[in-house]
């Protein structure tokens, strides 16, 4: 459904130049922003839930890595007039993303639900086992049962450590204060590292 949302947005922005309509651009950008917000929450969540525990960190960060590589690739495409950098080709540049969205619509229904979601939220152990068998490529019952047990144990551990969080506790509770400081410093560093200036002048830098 999220891919359908971005297809609508890309059609609007692709046709905006033809119809000479800035309203279509504004609407499209709003829809793309909505799509990106949903996507940036769901994709890392799904990746971390389907990943084996020892690979969870790598799976969670691969999303941001792909986003960064995509930004570099897009900036390169827009930097050369012989590619998509010509002023009259920008609608094509945006509309070409429809290929990726269509690919997602075709293949995502083939992907299984998260075993963790099926086991803990849906309470359907059979479906969780089927998803795990598909994802791990093994029909060995003991291996899959062991991983389901690990998911249960992890969930029980999280519930036993659950905190009643209010805004004040973010400062007063050391268990919450440390992650807050780390997350805040990452956001501050991201703004102060100069990446916005690099992106703004990327065309001149690349060419």
MDTraj code that builds the backbone (N, CA, C; nanometers):
import mdtraj as md
import numpy as np

residues = "UNK UNK UNK UNK UNK UNK UNK UNK UNK UNK UNK UNK UNK UNK UNK UNK UNK UNK UNK UNK UNK UNK UNK UNK UNK UNK UNK UNK UNK UNK UNK UNK UNK UNK UNK UNK UNK UNK UNK UNK UNK UNK UNK UNK UNK UNK UNK UNK UNK UNK UNK UNK UNK UNK UNK UNK UNK UNK UNK UNK UNK UNK UNK UNK UNK UNK UNK UNK UNK UNK UNK UNK UNK UNK UNK UNK UNK UNK UNK UNK UNK UNK UNK UNK UNK UNK UNK UNK UNK UNK UNK UNK UNK UNK UNK UNK UNK UNK UNK UNK UNK UNK UNK UNK UNK UNK UNK UNK UNK UNK UNK UNK UNK UNK UNK UNK UNK UNK UNK UNK UNK UNK UNK UNK UNK UNK UNK UNK UNK UNK UNK UNK UNK UNK UNK UNK UNK UNK UNK UNK UNK UNK UNK UNK UNK UNK UNK UNK UNK UNK UNK UNK UNK UNK UNK UNK UNK UNK UNK UNK UNK UNK UNK UNK UNK UNK UNK UNK UNK UNK UNK UNK UNK UNK UNK UNK UNK UNK UNK UNK UNK UNK UNK UNK UNK UNK UNK UNK UNK UNK UNK UNK UNK UNK UNK UNK UNK UNK UNK UNK UNK UNK UNK UNK UNK UNK UNK".split()
xyz = np.array([
    [0.0830, -0.1211, 0.0000],
    [0.0000, 0.0000, 0.0000],
    [0.0859, 0.1254, 0.0000],
    [0.1976, 0.1178, 0.0706],
    [0.2880, 0.2326, 0.0737],
    [0.3515, 0.2560, -0.0633],
    [0.3770, 0.1477, -0.1371],
    [0.4327, 0.1608, -0.2721],
    [0.3314, 0.2238, -0.3675],
    [0.2035, 0.1913, -0.3491],
    [0.0981, 0.2528, -0.4310],
    [0.0952, 0.4034, -0.4057],
    [0.1146, 0.4411, -0.2802],
    [0.1170, 0.5832, -0.2440],
    [0.2264, 0.6578, -0.3193],
    [0.3459, 0.5990, -0.3257],
    [0.4568, 0.6672, -0.3933],
    [0.4393, 0.6656, -0.5447],
    [0.3726, 0.5641, -0.5995],
    [0.3456, 0.5614, -0.7437],
    [0.2550, 0.6783, -0.7817],
    [0.1522, 0.7018, -0.7009],
    [0.0631, 0.8166, -0.7263],
    [0.1429, 0.9466, -0.7238],
    [0.2312, 0.9592, -0.6232],
    [0.3129, 1.0802, -0.6108],
    [0.4047, 1.0982, -0.7310],
    [0.4667, 0.9902, -0.7780],
    [0.5608, 0.9988, -0.8896],
    [0.4904, 1.0285, -1.0214],
    [0.3697, 0.9776, -1.0379],
    [0.2912, 1.0110, -1.1580],
    [0.2591, 1.1599, -1.1586],
    [0.2199, 1.2114, -1.0424],
    [0.1886, 1.3549, -1.0314],
    [0.3093, 1.4411, -1.0643],
    [0.4232, 1.4070, -1.0052],
    [0.5427, 1.4900, -1.0265],
    [0.5982, 1.4719, -1.1671],
    [0.5776, 1.3524, -1.2246],
    [0.6236, 1.3284, -1.3614],
    [0.5440, 1.4058, -1.4653],
    [0.4156, 1.4303, -1.4335],
    [0.3283, 1.5019, -1.5284],
    [0.3177, 1.6518, -1.4975],
    [0.3773, 1.6933, -1.3858],
    [0.3612, 1.8333, -1.3433],
    [0.4162, 1.9316, -1.4453],
    [0.5277, 1.8962, -1.5096],
    [0.5852, 1.9859, -1.6104],
    [0.4964, 1.9943, -1.7345],
    [0.4372, 1.8817, -1.7716],
    [0.3480, 1.8785, -1.8883],
    [0.2272, 1.9687, -1.8672],
    [0.1703, 1.9629, -1.7461],
    [0.0510, 2.0420, -1.7147],
    [0.0851, 2.1783, -1.6545],
    [0.2161, 2.2059, -1.6412],
    [0.2618, 2.3335, -1.5865],
    [0.1935, 2.3633, -1.4524],
    [0.1984, 2.2649, -1.3612],
    [0.1245, 2.2746, -1.2356],
    [0.2176, 2.2575, -1.1164],
    [0.2382, 2.3643, -1.0409],
    [0.3178, 2.3534, -0.9190],
    [0.2371, 2.2852, -0.8082],
    [0.1020, 2.2914, -0.8181],
    [0.0191, 2.2234, -0.7186],
    [0.0439, 2.0720, -0.7211],
    [0.0659, 2.0178, -0.8421],
    [0.0942, 1.8751, -0.8541],
    [0.2270, 1.8401, -0.7873],
    [0.3249, 1.9307, -0.7987],
    [0.4552, 1.9078, -0.7352],
    [0.4411, 1.9082, -0.5831],
    [0.3680, 2.0068, -0.5299],
    [0.3498, 2.0172, -0.3847],
    [0.2780, 1.8934, -0.3305],
    [0.1712, 1.8532, -0.3991],
    [0.0967, 1.7341, -0.3568],
    [0.1846, 1.6101, -0.3615],
    [0.2612, 1.5982, -0.4694],
    [0.3493, 1.4824, -0.4864],
    [0.4569, 1.4788, -0.3790],
    [0.5155, 1.5931, -0.3490],
    [0.6200, 1.5966, -0.2473],
    [0.5645, 1.5623, -0.1093],
    [0.4412, 1.6052, -0.0821],
    [0.3764, 1.5700, 0.0447],
    [0.3579, 1.4183, 0.0544],
    [0.3098, 1.3570, -0.0541],
    [0.2866, 1.2125, -0.0551],
    [0.4180, 1.1347, -0.0442],
    [0.5223, 1.1854, -0.1119],
    [0.6532, 1.1191, -0.1035],
    [0.7088, 1.1291, 0.0384],
    [0.6886, 1.2440, 0.1029],
    [0.7319, 1.2592, 0.2420],
    [0.6600, 1.1623, 0.3345],
    [0.5289, 1.1461, 0.3116],
    [0.4506, 1.0511, 0.3904],
    [0.5006, 0.9090, 0.3664],
    [0.5239, 0.8764, 0.2397],
    [0.5758, 0.7444, 0.2037],
    [0.7122, 0.7192, 0.2692],
    [0.8000, 0.8177, 0.2636],
    [0.9351, 0.8015, 0.3189],
    [0.9318, 0.7836, 0.4701],
    [0.8424, 0.8571, 0.5365],
    [0.8296, 0.8428, 0.6816],
    [0.7851, 0.7034, 0.7210],
    [0.6837, 0.6505, 0.6504],
    [0.6355, 0.5147, 0.6773],
    [0.7456, 0.4134, 0.6464],
    [0.8115, 0.4338, 0.5329],
    [0.9146, 0.3414, 0.4867],
    [1.0327, 0.3350, 0.5835],
    [1.0739, 0.4514, 0.6338],
    [1.1913, 0.4554, 0.7218],
    [1.1640, 0.3919, 0.8579],
    [1.0358, 0.3731, 0.8928],
    [1.0021, 0.3011, 1.0166],
    [0.9852, 0.1518, 0.9909],
    [0.9132, 0.1177, 0.8837],
    [0.8755, -0.0218, 0.8601],
    [0.9922, -0.1090, 0.8138],
    [1.0750, -0.0558, 0.7239],
    [1.1817, -0.1391, 0.6663],
    [1.2844, -0.1830, 0.7722],
    [1.3422, -0.0916, 0.8520],
    [1.4359, -0.1380, 0.9551],
    [1.3695, -0.2316, 1.0564],
    [1.2422, -0.2035, 1.0877],
    [1.1699, -0.2892, 1.1820],
    [1.1579, -0.4315, 1.1278],
    [1.1169, -0.4432, 1.0018],
    [1.1007, -0.5759, 0.9410],
    [1.2362, -0.6470, 0.9302],
    [1.3381, -0.5740, 0.8874],
    [1.4707, -0.6349, 0.8709],
    [1.5259, -0.6884, 1.0027],
    [1.5094, -0.6110, 1.1085],
    [1.5618, -0.6562, 1.2380],
    [1.4803, -0.7731, 1.2946],
    [1.3509, -0.7784, 1.2627],
    [1.2676, -0.8869, 1.3148],
    [1.2902, -1.0184, 1.2411],
    [1.3301, -1.0126, 1.1148],
    [1.3520, -1.1378, 1.0412],
    [1.4972, -1.1845, 1.0512],
    [1.5854, -1.0975, 1.1004],
    [1.7283, -1.1321, 1.1051],
    [1.7599, -1.2254, 1.2217],
    [1.8563, -1.3156, 1.2031],
    [1.9072, -1.3921, 1.3179],
    [1.9663, -1.2961, 1.4204],
    [1.9619, -1.3329, 1.5457],
    [2.0043, -1.2419, 1.6529],
    [2.1470, -1.1911, 1.6311],
    [2.2392, -1.2778, 1.5881],
    [2.3790, -1.2360, 1.5746],
    [2.4016, -1.1446, 1.4534],
    [2.3012, -1.1309, 1.3647],
    [2.3138, -1.0432, 1.2479],
    [2.2190, -0.9234, 1.2541],
    [2.1502, -0.9076, 1.3662],
    [2.0458, -0.8055, 1.3739],
    [2.1000, -0.6637, 1.3548],
    [2.2149, -0.6358, 1.4142],
    [2.2731, -0.5019, 1.3995],
    [2.3075, -0.4702, 1.2555],
    [2.3658, -0.5678, 1.1858],
    [2.4024, -0.5485, 1.0446],
    [2.2791, -0.5288, 0.9582],
    [2.1751, -0.6085, 0.9824],
    [2.0516, -0.5957, 0.9050],
    [1.9857, -0.4606, 0.9292],
    [1.9898, -0.4142, 1.0541],
    [1.9267, -0.2864, 1.0872],
    [1.9960, -0.1681, 1.0228],
    [2.1299, -0.1768, 1.0082],
    [2.2023, -0.0637, 0.9508],
    [2.2139, -0.0675, 0.7993],
    [2.1840, -0.1815, 0.7371],
    [2.1972, -0.1905, 0.5919],
    [2.0983, -0.0977, 0.5215],
    [1.9831, -0.0726, 0.5855],
    [1.8833, 0.0182, 0.5270],
    [1.9426, 0.1570, 0.5063],
    [2.0064, 0.2108, 0.6117],
    [2.0648, 0.3447, 0.6013],
    [2.1806, 0.3470, 0.5030],
    [2.2547, 0.2380, 0.4953],
    [2.3643, 0.2291, 0.3994],
    [2.3117, 0.2381, 0.2559],
    [2.2042, 0.1657, 0.2279],
    [2.1450, 0.1687, 0.0937],
    [2.0904, 0.3083, 0.0620],
    [2.0290, 0.3723, 0.1610],
    [1.9790, 0.5093, 0.1413],
    [2.0935, 0.6029, 0.1035],
    [2.2050, 0.5916, 0.1746],
    [2.3205, 0.6783, 0.1482],
    [2.3797, 0.6530, 0.0093],
    [2.3930, 0.5267, -0.0276],
    [2.4436, 0.4923, -0.1615],
    [2.3501, 0.5467, -0.2685],
    [2.2199, 0.5376, -0.2438],
    [2.1209, 0.5883, -0.3399],
    [2.1315, 0.7397, -0.3572],
    [2.1565, 0.8098, -0.2478],
    [2.1721, 0.9556, -0.2560],
    [2.2923, 0.9909, -0.3438],
    [2.4039, 0.9219, -0.3228],
    [2.5244, 0.9470, -0.4030],
    [2.4966, 0.9181, -0.5507],
    [2.4297, 0.8052, -0.5784],
    [2.3976, 0.7705, -0.7168],
    [2.3057, 0.8717, -0.7826],
    [2.2054, 0.9179, -0.7079],
    [2.1119, 1.0172, -0.7620],
    [2.1806, 1.1506, -0.7893],
    [2.2681, 1.1899, -0.6973],
    [2.3402, 1.3154, -0.7177],
    [2.4282, 1.3074, -0.8425],
    [2.4874, 1.1901, -0.8662],
    [2.5702, 1.1728, -0.9861],
    [2.4852, 1.1822, -1.1128],
    [2.3669, 1.1195, -1.1123],
    [2.2774, 1.1253, -1.2285],
    [2.2350, 1.2682, -1.2593],
    [2.2125, 1.3470, -1.1534],
    [2.1649, 1.4845, -1.1725],
    [2.2783, 1.5822, -1.2021],
    [2.4022, 1.5363, -1.1925],
    [2.5153, 1.6269, -1.2107],
    [2.5582, 1.6405, -1.3566],
    [2.5205, 1.5465, -1.4394],
    [2.5656, 1.5475, -1.5794],
    [2.4472, 1.5648, -1.6737],
    [2.4569, 1.6660, -1.7576],
    [2.3475, 1.6940, -1.8510],
    [2.3275, 1.5811, -1.9507],
    [2.4326, 1.5075, -1.9788],
    [2.4208, 1.3954, -2.0718],
    [2.3383, 1.2807, -2.0132],
    [2.3217, 1.2805, -1.8801],
    [2.2400, 1.1769, -1.8145],
    [2.1016, 1.2358, -1.7857],
    [2.0759, 1.2722, -1.6626],
    [1.9446, 1.3295, -1.6290],
    [1.9562, 1.4702, -1.5716],
    [2.0722, 1.5332, -1.5912],
    [2.0943, 1.6653, -1.5340],
    [2.0401, 1.7797, -1.6170],
    [1.9928, 1.7510, -1.7387],
    [1.9367, 1.8566, -1.8228],
    [1.8067, 1.9081, -1.7608],
    [1.7831, 2.0382, -1.7761],
    [1.6714, 2.1021, -1.7073],
    [1.5364, 2.0458, -1.7502],
    [1.5277, 1.9954, -1.8726],
    [1.3997, 1.9424, -1.9210],
    [1.3803, 1.7941, -1.8894],
    [1.4774, 1.7337, -1.8189],
    [1.4669, 1.5908, -1.7900],
    [1.4317, 1.5588, -1.6455],
    [1.4128, 1.6612, -1.5624],
    [1.3881, 1.6330, -1.4221],
    [1.2584, 1.5555, -1.3977],
    [1.1504, 1.5723, -1.4790],
    [1.0324, 1.4866, -1.4550],
    [1.0636, 1.3385, -1.4770],
    [1.1509, 1.3088, -1.5740],
    [1.1914, 1.1692, -1.5998],
    [1.2700, 1.1165, -1.4794],
    [1.3546, 1.2037, -1.4260],
    [1.4382, 1.1661, -1.3107],
    [1.3525, 1.1189, -1.1938],
    [1.2447, 1.1925, -1.1674],
    [1.1565, 1.1539, -1.0570],
    [1.0703, 1.0332, -1.0933],
    [1.0151, 1.0338, -1.2137],
    [0.9201, 0.9296, -1.2533],
    [0.9852, 0.7919, -1.2653],
    [1.1174, 0.7882, -1.2878],
    [1.1859, 0.6600, -1.3075],
    [1.1807, 0.5716, -1.1817],
    [1.1561, 0.6341, -1.0675],
    [1.1455, 0.5576, -0.9425],
    [1.0229, 0.4674, -0.9406],
    [0.9305, 0.4884, -1.0337],
    [0.8122, 0.4021, -1.0430],
    [0.8548, 0.2566, -1.0650],
    [0.9670, 0.2374, -1.1351],
    [1.0153, 0.1007, -1.1614],
    [1.0411, 0.0276, -1.0292],
    [1.1056, 0.0985, -0.9352],
    [1.1353, 0.0388, -0.8044],
    [1.0060, 0.0105, -0.7281],
    [0.9122, 0.1069, -0.7320],
    [0.7854, 0.0897, -0.6608],
    [0.7059, -0.0279, -0.7176],
    [0.7048, -0.0424, -0.8503],
    [0.6338, -0.1543, -0.9130],
    [0.6982, -0.2870, -0.8750],
    [0.8312, -0.2871, -0.8696],
    [0.9029, -0.4083, -0.8278],
    [0.8619, -0.4487, -0.6865],
    [0.8509, -0.3492, -0.5971],
    [0.8107, -0.3767, -0.4592],
    [0.6699, -0.4345, -0.4533],
    [0.5795, -0.3796, -0.5319],
    [0.4413, -0.4275, -0.5314],
    [0.4344, -0.5736, -0.5735],
    [0.5220, -0.6128, -0.6671],
    [0.5222, -0.7508, -0.7168],
    [0.5832, -0.8475, -0.6148],
    [0.6971, -0.8082, -0.5545],
    [0.7718, -0.9047, -0.4721],
    [0.7347, -0.9041, -0.3233],
    [0.6865, -0.7914, -0.2705],
    [0.6576, -0.7871, -0.1268],
    [0.5512, -0.8879, -0.0818],
    [0.4465, -0.9120, -0.1625],
    [0.3501, -1.0150, -0.1199],
    [0.4112, -1.1545, -0.1090],
    [0.5263, -1.1757, -0.1732],
    [0.5929, -1.3059, -0.1660],
    [0.6743, -1.3216, -0.0375],
    [0.7020, -1.2102, 0.0294],
    [0.7809, -1.2151, 0.1524],
    [0.6928, -1.2585, 0.2696],
    [0.7479, -1.3393, 0.3601],
    [0.6672, -1.3854, 0.4740],
    [0.6512, -1.2763, 0.5792],
    [0.5500, -1.2932, 0.6618],
    [0.5358, -1.2049, 0.7768],
    [0.6538, -1.2296, 0.8716],
    [0.6831, -1.1318, 0.9533],
    [0.7886, -1.1482, 1.0531],
    [0.7508, -1.2592, 1.1516],
    [0.8406, -1.3567, 1.1725],
    [0.8121, -1.4628, 1.2710],
    [0.7819, -1.4064, 1.4100],
    [0.8533, -1.3010, 1.4459],
    [0.8315, -1.2385, 1.5766],
    [0.6909, -1.1814, 1.5867],
    [0.6461, -1.1164, 1.4806],
    [0.5121, -1.0579, 1.4774],
    [0.4059, -1.1679, 1.4851],
    [0.4245, -1.2747, 1.4076],
    [0.3268, -1.3837, 1.4061],
    [0.3206, -1.4551, 1.5406],
    [0.4355, -1.4697, 1.6053],
    [0.4403, -1.5430, 1.7313],
    [0.3879, -1.4606, 1.8489],
    [0.4345, -1.3361, 1.8599],
    [0.4030, -1.2560, 1.9786],
    [0.2753, -1.1749, 1.9652],
    [0.2499, -1.1211, 1.8467],
    [0.1313, -1.0367, 1.8289],
    [0.0098, -1.1153, 1.7810],
    [0.0315, -1.2030, 1.6832],
    [-0.0793, -1.2811, 1.6284],
    [-0.1044, -1.4108, 1.7056],
    [-0.0089, -1.4498, 1.7891],
    [-0.0194, -1.5741, 1.8663],
    [-0.0407, -1.6956, 1.7761],
    [0.0248, -1.6953, 1.6623],
    [0.0105, -1.8049, 1.5653],
    [0.1466, -1.8715, 1.5480],
    [0.1719, -1.9736, 1.6276],
    [0.3027, -2.0379, 1.6246],
    [0.3291, -2.1109, 1.4939],
    [0.2221, -2.1672, 1.4336],
    [0.2385, -2.2411, 1.3080],
    [0.2858, -2.1481, 1.1960],
    [0.2221, -2.0318, 1.1857],
    [0.2614, -1.9344, 1.0830],
    [0.4017, -1.8808, 1.1094],
    [0.4348, -1.8614, 1.2368],
    [0.5690, -1.8150, 1.2728],
    [0.6736, -1.9177, 1.2317],
    [0.6419, -2.0444, 1.2519],
    [0.7329, -2.1528, 1.2145],
    [0.7487, -2.1610, 1.0623],
    [0.6382, -2.1425, 0.9895],
    [0.6431, -2.1433, 0.8427],
    [0.7301, -2.0284, 0.7906],
    [0.7129, -1.9104, 0.8499],
    [0.7925, -1.7938, 0.8083],
    [0.9404, -1.8166, 0.8373],
    [0.9689, -1.8729, 0.9532],
    [1.1071, -1.8987, 0.9919],
    [1.1715, -2.0018, 0.8997],
    [1.0949, -2.1048, 0.8629],
    [1.1444, -2.2071, 0.7705],
    [1.1775, -2.1460, 0.6352],
    [1.0919, -2.0564, 0.5876],
    [1.1137, -1.9888, 0.4583],
    [1.2368, -1.8992, 0.4640],
    [1.2486, -1.8224, 0.5724],
    [1.3581, -1.7252, 0.5839],
    [1.4940, -1.7921, 0.6034],
    [1.4977, -1.8978, 0.6837],
    [1.6254, -1.9627, 0.7148],
    [1.6620, -2.0690, 0.6120],
    [1.5644, -2.1109, 0.5304],
    [1.5929, -2.2118, 0.4285],
    [1.6217, -2.3484, 0.4865],
    [1.5706, -2.3738, 0.6056],
    [1.5934, -2.5054, 0.6685],
    [1.4619, -2.5602, 0.7215],
    [1.4448, -2.6887, 0.7056],
    [1.3253, -2.7552, 0.7586],
    [1.3578, -2.8325, 0.8865],
    [1.4772, -2.8127, 0.9372],
    [1.5175, -2.8835, 1.0591],
    [1.4387, -2.8282, 1.1773],
    [1.3492, -2.9101, 1.2295],
    [1.2536, -2.8671, 1.3310],
    [1.3208, -2.8105, 1.4551],
    [1.4253, -2.8772, 1.5014],
    [1.4901, -2.8361, 1.6260],
    [1.5512, -2.6966, 1.6143],
    [1.6128, -2.6689, 1.4989],
    [1.6753, -2.5377, 1.4767],
    [1.5709, -2.4271, 1.4821],
    [1.4588, -2.4466, 1.4119],
    [1.3530, -2.3453, 1.4092],
    [1.2846, -2.3307, 1.5452],
    [1.2626, -2.4429, 1.6140],
    [1.2020, -2.4367, 1.7474],
    [1.2919, -2.3608, 1.8450],
    [1.4221, -2.3824, 1.8334],
    [1.5174, -2.3126, 1.9213],
    [1.5096, -2.1619, 1.9003],
    [1.4969, -2.1202, 1.7733],
    [1.4907, -1.9762, 1.7462],
    [1.3597, -1.9165, 1.7959],
    [1.2515, -1.9902, 1.7840],
    [1.1244, -1.9425, 1.8392],
    [1.1342, -1.9274, 1.9908],
    [1.2029, -2.0199, 2.0555],
    [1.2234, -2.0102, 2.2005],
    [1.3065, -1.8867, 2.2354],
    [1.4065, -1.8560, 2.1518],
    [1.4883, -1.7363, 2.1740],
    [1.4028, -1.6100, 2.1636],
    [1.3103, -1.6080, 2.0666],
    [1.2216, -1.4924, 2.0504],
    [1.1343, -1.4754, 2.1746],
    [1.0817, -1.5870, 2.2272],
    [0.9979, -1.5810, 2.3479],
    [1.0781, -1.5310, 2.4674],
    [1.1987, -1.5843, 2.4840],
    [1.2826, -1.5449, 2.5974],
    [1.3192, -1.3973, 2.5909],
    [1.3509, -1.3511, 2.4695],
    [1.3851, -1.2095, 2.4527],
    [1.2665, -1.1215, 2.4883],
    [1.1476, -1.1609, 2.4450],
    [1.0271, -1.0835, 2.4745],
    [0.9979, -1.0811, 2.6242],
    [1.0134, -1.1956, 2.6898],
    [0.9912, -1.2021, 2.8343],
    [1.0911, -1.1149, 2.9094],
    [1.2161, -1.1135, 2.8596],
    [1.3177, -1.0291, 2.9225],
    [1.2852, -0.8810, 2.9090],
    [1.2353, -0.8416, 2.7916],
    [1.1986, -0.7017, 2.7699],
    [1.0806, -0.6616, 2.8570],
    [0.9828, -0.7524, 2.8698],
    [0.8657, -0.7209, 2.9521],
    [0.9018, -0.7084, 3.0995],
    [0.9957, -0.7910, 3.1446],
    [1.0371, -0.7849, 3.2856],
    [1.1144, -0.6578, 3.3169],
    [1.1752, -0.5977, 3.2116],
    [1.2534, -0.4756, 3.2314],
    [1.1768, -0.3509, 3.1896],
    [1.0485, -0.3672, 3.1599],
    [0.9688, -0.2546, 3.1108],
    [0.9645, -0.1419, 3.2140],
    [0.9804, -0.0190, 3.1657],
    [0.9802, 0.0974, 3.2537],
    [0.8594, 0.1848, 3.2236],
    [0.8091, 0.2480, 3.3265],
    [0.7049, 0.3485, 3.3058],
    [0.7747, 0.4799, 3.2720],
    [0.7734, 0.5160, 3.1443],
    [0.8548, 0.6279, 3.0978],
    [0.7722, 0.7556, 3.0914],
    [0.8191, 0.8574, 3.1603],
    [0.7662, 0.9924, 3.1454],
    [0.8831, 1.0813, 3.1031],
    [0.8531, 1.2018, 3.0599],
    [0.9581, 1.2893, 3.0064],
    [1.0678, 1.3137, 3.1101],
    [1.0300, 1.3312, 3.2349],
    [1.1283, 1.3578, 3.3403],
    [1.2263, 1.2420, 3.3557],
    [1.1768, 1.1182, 3.3367],
    [1.2629, 1.0008, 3.3564],
    [1.3716, 0.9907, 3.2496],
    [1.3541, 1.0575, 3.1353],
    [1.4594, 1.0592, 3.0340],
    [1.5857, 1.1262, 3.0859],
    [1.5686, 1.2173, 3.1811],
    [1.6826, 1.2890, 3.2385],
    [1.7296, 1.2226, 3.3676],
    [1.6342, 1.1809, 3.4498],
    [1.6696, 1.1313, 3.5824],
    [1.7122, 0.9849, 3.5845],
    [1.6634, 0.9043, 3.4915],
    [1.6943, 0.7611, 3.4887],
    [1.8174, 0.7369, 3.4017],
    [1.9216, 0.6821, 3.4612],
    [2.0481, 0.6626, 3.3872],
    [2.0322, 0.5637, 3.2722],
    [1.9398, 0.4672, 3.2860],
    [1.9169, 0.3697, 3.1782],
    [1.8609, 0.4367, 3.0535],
    [1.7888, 0.5471, 3.0724],
    [1.7303, 0.6189, 2.9594],
    [1.8158, 0.7388, 2.9182],
    [1.8864, 0.7967, 3.0151],
    [1.9645, 0.9163, 2.9873],
    [2.0785, 0.8883, 2.8899],
    [2.1455, 0.7736, 2.9066],
    [2.2577, 0.7404, 2.8183],
    [2.2143, 0.7253, 2.6720],
    [2.1097, 0.6452, 2.6425],
    [2.0640, 0.6386, 2.5029],
    [2.0174, 0.7737, 2.4489],
    [1.9551, 0.8547, 2.5346],
    [1.9108, 0.9876, 2.4922],
    [2.0294, 1.0736, 2.4512],
    [2.1363, 1.0708, 2.5312],
    [2.2567, 1.1491, 2.4998],
    [2.3217, 1.1007, 2.3700],
    [2.3297, 0.9688, 2.3532],
    [2.3901, 0.9128, 2.2316],
    [2.3103, 0.9540, 2.1079],
    [2.1767, 0.9365, 2.1156],
    [2.0909, 0.9715, 2.0016],
    [2.0984, 1.1211, 1.9707],
    [2.1003, 1.2033, 2.0763],
    [2.1074, 1.3490, 2.0566],
    [2.2390, 1.3898, 1.9917],
    [2.3498, 1.3304, 2.0371],
    [2.4805, 1.3642, 1.9810],
    [2.4915, 1.3218, 1.8345],
    [2.4308, 1.2088, 1.8003],
    [2.4321, 1.1653, 1.6600],
    [2.3582, 1.2666, 1.5729],
    [2.2419, 1.3130, 1.6210],
    [2.1633, 1.4109, 1.5448],
    [2.2380, 1.5441, 1.5326],
    [2.3007, 1.5865, 1.6421],
    [2.3772, 1.7122, 1.6406],
    [2.4959, 1.7006, 1.5450],
    [2.5674, 1.5886, 1.5538],
    [2.6835, 1.5666, 1.4668],
    [2.6425, 1.5636, 1.3200],
    [2.5258, 1.5049, 1.2932],
    [2.4775, 1.4985, 1.1549],
    [2.4567, 1.6384, 1.0974],
    [2.4063, 1.7293, 1.1807],
    [2.3818, 1.8659, 1.1330],
    [2.5110, 1.9466, 1.1232],
    [2.6063, 1.9202, 1.2131],
    [2.7288, 2.0002, 1.2185],
    [2.8414, 1.9477, 1.1297],
    [2.8243, 1.8271, 1.0731],
    [2.9327, 1.7699, 0.9933],
    [2.9433, 1.8327, 0.8545],
    [2.8433, 1.9129, 0.8163],
    [2.8500, 1.9822, 0.6877],
    [2.7883, 1.9068, 0.5721],
    [2.7143, 1.7999, 0.6003],
    [2.6591, 1.7191, 0.4920],
    [2.5573, 1.7964, 0.4086],
    [2.4833, 1.8880, 0.4717],
    [2.3844, 1.9668, 0.3971],
    [2.4514, 2.0557, 0.2931],
    [2.5663, 2.1127, 0.3304],
    [2.6412, 2.1946, 0.2344],
    [2.6961, 2.1081, 0.1207],
    [2.7440, 1.9882, 0.1559],
    [2.7953, 1.8962, 0.0537],
    [2.6849, 1.8594, -0.0451],
    [2.5658, 1.8277, 0.0067],
    [2.4532, 1.7923, -0.0804],
    [2.4123, 1.9106, -0.1682],
    [2.4128, 2.0312, -0.1101],
    [2.3710, 2.1500, -0.1849],
    [2.4653, 2.1779, -0.3018],
    [2.5972, 2.1590, -0.2791],
    [2.6951, 2.1877, -0.3843],
    [2.7439, 2.0598, -0.4537],
    [2.6720, 1.9497, -0.4351],
    [2.7192, 1.8209, -0.4887],
    [2.7376, 1.8217, -0.6402],
    [2.6513, 1.8936, -0.7097],
    [2.6630, 1.8977, -0.8553],
    [2.7956, 1.9585, -0.8975],
    [2.8332, 2.0686, -0.8323],
    [2.9625, 2.1316, -0.8648],
    [3.0792, 2.0447, -0.8218],
    [3.0623, 1.9766, -0.7066],
    [3.1700, 1.8918, -0.6564],
    [3.1943, 1.7760, -0.7514],
    [3.0872, 1.7120, -0.7994],
    [3.1006, 1.5944, -0.8862],
    [3.1521, 1.6330, -1.0240],
    [3.1019, 1.7454, -1.0772],
    [3.1425, 1.7834, -1.2136],
    [3.2726, 1.8651, -1.2119],
])
top = md.Topology()
chain = top.add_chain()
for i, resn in enumerate(residues, 1):
    res = top.add_residue(resn, chain, resSeq=i)
    for name in ("N", "CA", "C"):
        top.add_atom(name, md.element.get_by_symbol(name[0]), res)
traj = md.Trajectory(xyz[None], top)
